[in-house]
Amino acid sequence: MNLTNSKIIAIDFDGTIVEDAYPNIGNERMFAFETLKRLQSDGHRLILWTYRHGKKLDEAVTFCKENGVEFYAVNKSFPEEEFDGSVSRKVNADLFIDDRNLGGVLGWGEIYQLLTNEKPPKQKKKKGFFRF
């Protein structure tokens, strides 16, 4: 992907990357980290955008690092941003992926297909015993 097509994508943690078990960390949602790594390798900037803060936020960031994903920024629009209450906490992103979306969150395979317009490979028809 060339950088002119890259997006800034804000991604929730609980219920989106992992099953919702807050304040604990739930199990990884199927294909979450594989998809996030692929999005990064495609040139997208990923922001972890979560309600978590303090120790619980640190645990989530560490969990993601242990699974091969380091975010461009965490709960801010860019790494150097300082949150002091004088600006909105809403991050500047092109897309938001969150389990609280209207209709819920899609599977990570579907998310990747929507972002890349990639279609799943077509299955070849198996030839049966009888040919007509």
PyMOL commands that set and color helices and strands:
alter all, ss='L'
color gray80, all
select helices_A, chain A and resi 3-5+32-41+54-66+108-116
alter helices_A, ss='H'
color red, helices_A
select strands_A, chain A and resi 8-11+45-48+73-74+95-97
alter strands_A, ss='S'
color yellow, strands_A
deselect
rebuild
show_as cartoon
